[in-house]
């Protein structure tokens, strides 16, 4: 009886203790991962994709994803160089290139990169004016990427791209820019209209010289042709009206 009890205890120990320990020694690393192996807290090696064996309770494997990570940077309050308060959001793309550094040199590289991206975005955009933020978006994105990438190099992280997505302006600024754009459109329209009048006057002068009459008379004739009404009110100069009145008085006297 005692023999069977002993056998049962041994089998239970094997099932619930030995087998789990043996299974914990087997680690599978996926193709897009790398495993950082620590032995008694000290760095041992970087495990490649595939089946890896470690010593249970002595070794520890930390898996690191080597794929490109995309993080959205929420809208940041930024005061530009010309004291305009705006909100800007962006997207950052990065990947781990050195899994050992990503585990040993920074506590959490995801959080570290995210916080660094926020502060760098505010810092860079705060050094330029609003017009530059709107017109040089790609150039500023490249500058932000370069700064973040340089600082994350010690963390084993490479920043592949940064994109400034939206620039949210204050409502008062939007209205002011709309008024400015409308004024610019009106100015261009007046310039085009003036150029057209200038060209028309030049053409009219040339035609009048050919016909042997004054440009003013030719313009009057042209205007009369365009009028389709039966009754035409034609304004005359005051001196002409006085002349016609004196002529009428002389005829009455005769």
C-alpha positions in Angstrom: 0.0 0.0 0.0 2.8 2.4 0.9 4.5 1.5 -2.4 1.5 2.6 -4.4 1.2 5.8 -2.3 4.9 6.6 -3.0 4.5 5.9 -6.7 1.5 8.2 -6.8 3.4 11.0 -5.1 6.3 10.6 -7.5 4.0 10.7 -10.5 2.2 13.8 -9.1 5.6 15.5 -8.5 6.6 14.7 -12.1 3.3 16.0 -13.5 2.9 19.1 -11.5 6.5 20.1 -10.8 9.1 18.5 -13.1 7.2 18.7 -16.4 6.3 22.4 -15.9 9.9 23.2 -15.1 11.1 21.4 -18.2 8.5 23.1 -20.4 9.5 26.5 -19.0 13.0 25.8 -20.3 11.7 25.7 -23.8 11.2 29.1 -25.4 10.0 29.8 -28.9 11.1 33.1 -30.5 9.0 34.2 -33.5 10.6 35.5 -36.7 9.9 39.1 -35.9 11.2 38.8 -32.3 14.4 38.6 -30.5 14.9 37.2 -27.0 17.2 38.9 -24.5 18.5 36.2 -22.1 19.6 37.1 -18.5 21.3 34.6 -16.3 21.0 35.5 -12.6 20.3 39.1 -13.7 23.3 39.4 -16.0 23.1 39.7 -19.8 23.9 36.4 -21.4 22.9 36.5 -25.1 20.3 37.5 -27.6 18.2 34.5 -28.7 17.5 34.3 -32.4 14.1 33.1 -33.9 13.3 29.5 -33.4 13.5 27.0 -30.5 15.7 28.1 -27.6 16.6 26.4 -24.4 17.2 28.2 -21.1 17.9 27.0 -17.6 14.7 27.3 -15.6 14.7 29.5 -12.5 18.2 30.7 -13.4 17.7 32.2 -16.9 15.1 34.7 -17.9 14.1 35.6 -21.4 12.6 39.0 -22.3 11.2 39.0 -25.9 11.5 42.2 -27.9 9.3 43.0 -31.0 11.5 44.1 -33.9 8.7 45.3 -36.1 7.9 49.0 -36.9 5.7 50.5 -34.2 3.3 53.3 -35.0 2.3 55.7 -32.2 -0.1 58.6 -32.4 1.0 61.8 -30.6 -2.1 63.5 -29.4 -2.6 67.2 -30.0 0.0 69.2 -28.2 -0.4 72.8 -27.1 2.3 74.8 -28.8 3.1 78.5 -28.7 5.0 79.5 -31.9 7.8 82.0 -32.1 5.3 84.8 -33.1 3.2 84.0 -29.9 0.3 82.1 -31.6 -1.2 79.3 -29.6 -1.9 76.3 -31.8 -2.5 72.5 -31.3 -0.5 70.0 -33.3 -0.7 66.2 -33.5 1.6 63.8 -35.2 2.5 60.2 -35.9 5.8 58.6 -35.1 7.2 55.4 -36.6 10.1 53.5 -34.9 11.6 50.1 -34.5 14.1 48.3 -32.2 17.4 47.7 -33.9 19.4 46.6 -30.8 17.3 44.4 -28.5 20.1 44.3 -25.8 20.1 48.1 -25.5 16.3 48.3 -25.6 16.1 46.0 -22.5 19.2 47.1 -20.5 19.4 50.9 -21.2 15.8 52.0 -20.7 13.0 50.8 -18.5 10.3 51.0 -21.1 11.4 52.1 -24.6 7.8 52.6 -25.8 6.9 55.1 -23.1 10.3 56.8 -23.4 10.0 57.3 -27.1 6.4 58.5 -26.8 7.3 61.1 -24.1 10.4 62.2 -26.0 8.3 62.7 -29.2 5.9 64.9 -27.3 8.5 67.2 -25.8 10.5 67.4 -29.1 7.4 68.3 -31.1 6.6 71.2 -28.7 10.2 72.3 -28.6 10.8 72.4 -32.4 7.5 74.1 -33.3 8.0 76.6 -30.6 11.1 77.9 -32.3 9.4 78.8 -35.6 6.6 81.1 -36.7 3.1 80.1 -37.6 3.7 80.6 -41.4 6.6 78.2 -41.2 4.6 75.6 -39.4 2.0 75.7 -42.1 4.4 75.9 -45.1 7.4 73.8 -44.0 5.6 70.9 -42.4 7.7 68.2 -44.1 11.0 70.0 -43.3 10.0 70.3 -39.6 8.9 66.7 -39.5 12.3 65.6 -40.7 14.0 67.8 -38.1 11.9 66.3 -35.3 12.7 62.8 -36.5 16.4 63.5 -36.6 16.4 64.9 -33.0 14.4 61.9 -31.6 16.5 59.4 -33.5 19.7 60.8 -32.2 18.5 60.7 -28.6 17.0 57.1 -28.9 20.2 55.7 -30.4 21.4 54.6 -26.9 18.1 52.9 -26.4 18.6 50.7 -29.4 15.6 52.3 -31.2 15.6 53.8 -34.7 13.0 56.4 -35.6 12.0 55.8 -39.2 9.6 58.7 -39.7 7.7 61.5 -38.1 4.6 63.1 -39.7 3.0 66.3 -38.5 -0.7 65.5 -39.2 -3.0 68.3 -38.2 -2.4 71.9 -37.2 -5.4 73.3 -35.3 -5.6 77.1 -35.2 -7.6 79.3 -32.9 -11.0 80.3 -34.2 -10.0 84.0 -34.3 -6.9 83.2 -36.3 -9.0 81.1 -38.8 -11.4 84.1 -39.3 -8.5 86.5 -39.7 -6.8 84.2 -42.3 -10.1 83.9 -44.2 -10.5 87.7 -44.3 -6.9 88.0 -45.5 -7.4 85.4 -48.2 -10.6 87.2 -49.4 -8.8 90.5 -49.5 -6.0 89.0 -51.5 -8.6 87.5 -54.0 -10.2 90.9 -54.3 -6.9 92.6 -54.9 -6.0 90.1 -57.6 -9.4 90.6 -59.2 -9.0 94.4 -59.3 -5.5 94.0 -60.8 -6.9 91.7 -63.5 -9.8 94.1 -64.2 -7.4 97.0 -64.5 -5.2 95.1 -66.9 -8.2 94.3 -69.0 -9.3 97.9 -69.0 -5.8 99.0 -70.0 -5.7 96.5 -72.8 -9.2 97.6 -74.0 -8.3 101.3 -73.9 -5.2 100.6 -76.0 -7.2 98.6 -78.5 -9.9 101.3 -78.6 -7.3 104.0 -79.2 -5.9 102.1 -82.1 -9.3 101.6 -83.7 -10.2 105.3 -83.2 -7.0 106.3 -85.0 -7.9 104.0 -87.9 -11.5 105.4 -88.1 -10.4 109.0 -87.7 -12.5 109.7 -84.6 -11.9 110.3 -80.9 -11.7 107.2 -78.6 -14.4 108.7 -76.4 -16.9 108.9 -79.4 -15.9 105.3 -80.4 -16.6 104.1 -76.8 -20.0 105.8 -76.9 -20.9 104.1 -80.2 -19.8 100.8 -78.8 -21.9 101.3 -75.7 -24.9 102.2 -77.7 -24.6 99.0 -79.7 -24.6 97.0 -76.5 -27.8 98.7 -75.2 -31.0 96.9 -76.3 -33.5 99.3 -74.6 -35.6 101.5 -76.9 -35.2 104.6 -74.7 -31.6 105.7 -74.0 -30.7 108.4 -71.5 -27.5 109.8 -72.7 -25.6 112.3 -70.4 -24.2 115.4 -72.0 -21.6 117.8 -70.6 -22.9 121.0 -69.0 -21.0 123.3 -71.4 -22.6 121.5 -74.3 -26.1 122.0 -72.8 -25.4 125.8 -72.4 -24.2 126.0 -76.0 -27.4 124.3 -77.3 -29.5 126.6 -75.1 -27.9 129.8 -76.5 -28.3 128.5 -80.1 -32.0 127.9 -79.5 -32.4 131.5 -78.1 -30.7 133.0 -81.2 -33.1 131.1 -83.5 -36.1 132.4 -81.5 -34.9 136.0 -81.8 -34.6 135.6 -85.6 
